[in-house]
Amino acid sequence: MLLSQAMFCLIWSLIKGSEWGWGDARTLGFLGAALALFLVFALSQKNVREPLIPLAMFRSVALSAGVVLMVLMAFAFMGGLFFVTFYLQNVHGMSPVDSGLHLLPLTAMMIVGSPLAGAAITKFGPRVPLVGGMVCVAVAMFGMSRLTVGTGTLTMSLWFALLGFGLAPVMVGATEVIVGNAPDGALRCRGRTPAGRDAGRRQSRYGRPGRRHGHQGGREPRRQLEGRRAPAGGRGAAGAGVLRHRGRHAAGAAEHSAGDRREDHGGRA
């Protein structure tokens, strides 16, 4: 609830800022309310049992840097699309279909650049591809800011292609950094998430099967374990081994009982 209210205040202030004026009291009031709600949300996440966003994850510098890169990438990508769409339709008078066709170099280079970025990250690590991608995005955004009424299709396509080629390593590299540096158990902490509690219950219930079956040391007999764990094709042989073991035990017990009876008869005689 707090996060939704904070997002509403932020977005509403950005939408109405150009109409009211960025120095207007209403704009500043909504921006201040958004900041206060975000702060209250962050503080509330420390006290809840199952936080929506575990703030402890952001202690990792690499993970925080990856999140910042993802946010910057989203601003560049969404802002670029928003600007280019209005530029193509309002300045060049293109239809929505023609505008989408002119944006194909951007999406095509993102598709082509993603596997290349993955290979480069595997070979060199995420730092070099991330820096190269951000440089390409900055150059492309600067070039797109210089578009005029007389800019040709080839020039626009080159800037769009460079933007898509730069966004690909940023998306892949930032995701790799975030996933690779997430603390162990941050998402499935035992006792704090439903999955963790279920795992804890299963371990406490079945962690020591020996006590349930009355075996010493917390382990079942080896032959019975082999019979249980045997694959489908070998269950018959394992079962036969268990039966032979039981048969030998029964035969030994019968011999022992017969010996006791003979000794009893001899003593009476």
RAPE-V361114 format. One line per field, one symbol per residue. phi: phi as a letter, one per 40 degrees, with the letter a starting at -180 (. if undefined). psi: psi as a letter, one per 40 degrees, with the letter a starting at -180 (. if undefined). burial: 1 if it has 16 or more other C-alpha atoms within 10 Angstrom, else 0. Layout:
phi = ???
psi = ???
burial = ???
This chain:
phi = .ccccccccccccccccccchcccccccccccccccccccccccccbccbccbcccccccccccccccccccccccccccccccccccccccgccdcccccccddccccccccccccccccccbgccccccccccccccccccccccbcccccccccccccccccccdccccccccccccbcccgccbccgbbdcccccccccccbcbcccccgccggbcdccccccccccccbccccccccccccccccccccccccccccccccccc
psi = dddddddddddddddeddddheeiddddddddddddddddddddeeeidgidhheddedhdddddddddddddddddddddddddddddddefiiddddddeeddddddddddddddddddddeieddddddddddddddddddeehadehiddddddddddddddddddddddddddddehiheddghhediddddddddddddedgedddefiieeiiidddddddeiideedddddddddddddddddddddddddddddddddd.
burial = 01000100110010001000000000100111111011001100000000000000110001110110110010011001000110110000010000100110111011001101110110000100110111011111101100000000000111111111111111111111110011000010000010010000000000000000000000010000011000000000011011000000000000000000000000000
